[in-house]
């Protein structure tokens, strides 16, 4: 792994590990839609998890297109954020997890979000996996770094 790629992986990991909530972007019925989600991840950051009720617009949208973007940032709603905050966008296909794969991912998700146990155990809740194809990291206002996730 090249030095620059190691730097990007470290920055991606630091941002994912320091934040617990992201903005999920979906598209369906001819319109984009964003919503807040609690997220978790596998070691290596190649797969992110989030949960939603199946009766939501975001679930209908991701069921239609099977692709999402998840934005994670470290802003604090200060003027300085324009130049100091970092924003990370993860893009790729998304799918609902079932069976033992859901059980394993559910434990990862609950480890990060224990307050979501009742929600996650509801039969109306879907646990989803975003198989990240690439990360776009924007920092220092205009510096854009791209990390291709190898499978």
C-alpha positions in Angstrom: 0.0 0.0 0.0 1.4 3.4 -1.0 2.0 6.1 1.6 -0.8 8.3 0.3 -3.3 5.4 0.3 -2.3 4.6 3.9 -2.9 8.3 4.8 -6.4 8.1 3.2 -7.3 4.8 5.0 -6.2 6.3 8.3 -8.3 9.5 7.7 -11.3 7.4 6.6 -11.0 5.2 9.7 -10.6 8.2 12.0 -13.8 9.8 10.7 -15.9 6.7 10.8 -14.8 5.8 14.2 -15.3 9.2 15.7 -18.9 9.7 14.3 -22.0 7.6 15.0 -24.6 9.2 12.7 -24.5 9.9 9.0 -26.7 11.3 6.2 -28.1 8.6 3.9 -28.8 9.7 0.4 -31.2 7.6 -1.7 -33.0 8.1 -5.0 -36.4 6.9 -6.0 -39.5 7.9 -7.9 -37.5 10.5 -9.7 -36.3 12.4 -6.6 -33.4 12.4 -4.2 -34.0 11.9 -0.5 -31.8 12.3 2.6 -32.2 11.0 6.1 -30.2 10.6 9.3 -29.1 7.0 10.2 -27.0 5.5 12.9 -24.2 3.5 11.2 -21.7 0.8 12.1 -19.0 -0.9 10.1 -16.8 -4.0 9.7 -13.1 -3.9 10.4 -11.4 -2.6 7.3 -14.3 -0.2 6.5 -15.4 -2.1 3.4 -19.0 -2.7 4.6 -21.2 -0.2 6.6 -24.4 -1.2 8.3 -27.6 0.8 9.1 -31.2 0.0 10.0 -34.5 1.3 8.9 -38.2 0.4 9.1 -39.3 -1.1 5.9 -42.3 1.3 5.7 -40.0 4.3 5.0 -39.3 6.3 1.9 -35.6 5.5 2.3 -36.3 1.8 2.2 -38.6 2.2 -0.8 -35.9 4.2 -2.6 -33.0 1.8 -1.9 -35.3 -1.1 -2.9 -35.8 0.6 -6.2 -32.2 1.6 -7.0 -30.1 -0.6 -4.7 -27.5 2.1 -4.4 -26.9 4.7 -1.8 -24.5 7.4 -0.6 -23.7 7.8 3.1 -22.2 11.1 4.2 -20.3 11.2 7.5 -18.7 14.5 8.7 -17.2 16.1 11.8 -18.7 19.6 11.6 -19.8 21.5 14.7 -21.9 24.1 13.1 -19.2 26.8 13.4 -17.9 29.2 10.7 -14.6 27.5 11.0 -16.1 24.3 9.7 -16.0 25.6 6.1 -12.2 25.3 6.2 -11.6 22.8 9.0 -14.3 20.1 8.8 -13.9 16.9 6.9 -16.7 15.1 5.0 -16.6 11.5 3.9 -19.0 10.0 1.3 -19.3 6.3 1.0 -21.0 5.0 -2.2 -22.0 1.6 -3.4 -24.7 -1.0 -3.6 -26.9 -1.8 -0.6 -28.8 -4.9 0.4 -31.0 -6.2 3.2 -29.3 -8.7 5.4 -30.9 -12.0 6.5 -30.2 -15.1 8.5 -26.8 -15.5 10.1 -25.3 -12.6 8.2 -28.0 -10.4 9.8 -27.3 -11.8 13.2 -23.6 -11.2 12.9 -24.0 -7.6 11.5 -26.7 -7.0 14.2 -24.2 -7.7 16.9 -21.7 -5.2 15.3 -24.5 -2.6 15.0 -25.7 -3.1 18.6 -22.1 -2.8 19.8 -22.0 0.7 18.5 -25.7 1.6 19.1 -26.9 -0.4 22.2 -29.9 1.9 22.5 -31.3 0.6 19.2 -31.8 -3.0 20.5 -35.6 -2.9 20.6 -35.7 -1.1 17.2 -33.3 -3.6 15.6 -35.2 -6.6 17.0 -38.5 -5.4 15.6 -39.9 -7.6 12.7 -40.5 -4.4 10.7 -36.9 -3.3 10.8 -34.5 -4.0 8.0 -30.7 -4.2 8.7 -28.8 -3.1 5.6 -25.3 -3.5 4.3 -23.6 -0.9 2.1 -20.8 -2.6 0.3 -18.6 0.4 -0.2 -17.1 0.7 -3.7 -15.3 4.0 -2.9 -14.9 6.7 -0.4 -14.6 10.4 -1.2 -13.0 12.4 1.5 -13.1 16.2 1.4 -11.1 18.1 3.9 -9.5 21.6 4.2 -12.4 23.0 2.1 -11.1 21.8 -1.3 -8.8 18.8 -0.8 -10.6 15.7 -2.3 -9.1 12.3 -1.8 -10.6 9.1 -3.2 -10.2 5.6 -1.8 -11.2 2.6 -4.0 -12.3 -0.3 -1.8 -10.8 -3.6 -2.9 -12.9 -6.7 -2.6 
